[in-house]
Amino acid sequence: MWLITPVGFFSIVRKPGDLAAGALTIRARVRADLEALAVLMPGLGPIQDKGGTDYPYRARAPREQVAQVFAAMLQDIAYGNFKNEVAVRQGRSRAETYGKVWSVLHGLSGRPG
């Protein structure tokens, strides 16, 4: 699952060993995204560098805590424009990148962008 949030972009998956541990692996392309998530998710394990080709940073966390933290993010939404909130929290460059993603995904609607 991809989650694009005001604190970062994450790919959350179940890797081998996660099921037995009751955990999920949270991957990121930017280390600072996982560092920001760690503030909200005390159970996030150590961040591994160069853990993979697509996502060089990853950490594991208890599955239930992952669900709780992202549910809390939903409950805490107090902004009227996502990209503006990203600009405030992560800077204009990240907001512009997310805007490009939005534009590409807009093509899924079948309507001209």
C-alpha positions as CSV (number, residue, x, y, z in Angstrom):
1,M,0.0,0.0,0.0
2,W,1.3,3.4,-0.9
3,L,0.5,6.2,1.6
4,I,1.3,9.8,0.7
5,T,0.9,11.8,3.9
6,P,1.8,15.3,5.2
7,V,4.8,13.6,7.0
8,G,6.1,11.5,4.1
9,F,5.6,8.9,1.4
10,F,5.5,5.3,2.5
11,S,5.1,1.9,0.9
12,I,3.8,-0.6,3.5
13,V,4.1,-4.3,2.8
14,R,4.3,-7.6,4.6
15,K,7.7,-9.1,4.1
16,P,8.8,-12.6,5.0
17,G,9.0,-12.8,8.7
18,D,6.5,-10.0,9.3
19,L,3.5,-12.3,9.7
20,A,5.1,-14.3,12.5
21,A,6.3,-11.1,14.2
22,G,2.9,-9.4,13.8
23,A,4.6,-6.6,12.0
24,L,4.6,-4.7,8.7
25,T,7.6,-3.3,6.8
26,I,7.4,0.4,6.1
27,R,9.6,1.5,3.2
28,A,10.6,5.0,2.1
29,R,12.7,6.6,-0.5
30,V,13.7,9.4,1.9
31,R,15.1,8.6,5.3
32,A,13.6,11.8,6.8
33,D,10.2,10.4,6.1
34,L,10.7,7.4,8.3
35,E,12.4,9.7,10.9
36,A,9.2,11.9,10.9
37,L,7.0,8.8,11.2
38,A,9.1,7.5,14.2
39,V,8.0,10.5,16.2
40,L,4.4,9.4,15.8
41,M,5.1,5.7,16.0
42,P,7.2,4.7,19.0
43,G,7.2,1.0,18.0
44,L,8.9,1.7,14.7
45,G,12.1,-0.3,14.7
46,P,15.6,0.8,13.6
47,I,15.7,2.4,10.1
48,Q,17.8,0.2,7.8
49,D,19.8,2.0,5.1
50,K,20.1,0.5,1.6
51,G,17.5,-2.1,2.4
52,G,16.3,-2.5,-1.2
53,T,16.6,-1.0,-4.7
54,D,13.2,0.8,-5.0
55,Y,13.1,1.9,-1.3
56,P,16.5,2.3,0.2
57,Y,15.1,2.9,3.7
58,R,12.9,0.6,5.7
59,A,11.8,-0.2,9.2
60,R,9.4,-2.7,10.8
61,A,6.6,-1.9,13.2
62,P,3.8,-3.8,15.0
63,R,0.9,-4.2,12.6
64,E,-1.6,-2.8,15.1
65,Q,0.5,0.3,15.8
66,V,0.8,1.0,12.1
67,A,-3.0,0.9,11.8
68,Q,-3.5,3.1,14.8
69,V,-1.0,5.8,13.7
70,F,-2.4,6.1,10.2
71,A,-5.9,6.1,11.6
72,A,-4.9,8.9,13.9
73,M,-3.5,10.9,11.0
74,L,-7.0,10.6,9.4
75,Q,-8.7,11.7,12.5
76,D,-6.3,14.7,12.8
77,I,-6.9,16.2,9.4
78,A,-7.5,19.9,9.8
79,Y,-6.4,21.2,6.5
80,G,-8.5,22.2,3.4
81,N,-5.8,21.5,0.8
82,F,-3.3,18.6,1.0
83,K,-0.6,20.0,-1.2
84,N,-0.6,23.3,0.9
85,E,-0.2,21.3,4.1
86,V,2.7,19.3,2.6
87,A,4.3,22.6,1.6
88,V,4.0,23.8,5.2
89,R,5.4,20.6,6.7
90,Q,7.9,19.3,4.1
91,G,8.5,22.3,1.8
92,R,7.4,23.5,-1.5
93,S,9.6,21.1,-3.5
94,R,7.9,18.1,-1.9
95,A,4.4,19.6,-2.5
96,E,5.3,20.2,-6.2
97,T,6.4,16.5,-6.5
98,Y,3.1,15.4,-5.0
99,G,1.3,17.7,-7.4
100,K,3.1,15.9,-10.3
101,V,1.9,12.5,-8.9
102,W,-1.6,13.9,-8.6
103,S,-1.5,15.0,-12.2
104,V,-0.4,11.5,-13.5
105,L,-3.0,9.8,-11.3
106,H,-5.6,12.2,-12.6
107,G,-5.3,10.3,-15.9
108,L,-7.0,7.4,-14.3
109,S,-10.3,9.3,-14.5
110,G,-10.4,8.9,-18.2
111,R,-10.9,12.7,-18.5
112,P,-8.3,15.1,-19.9
113,G,-6.3,16.7,-17.1
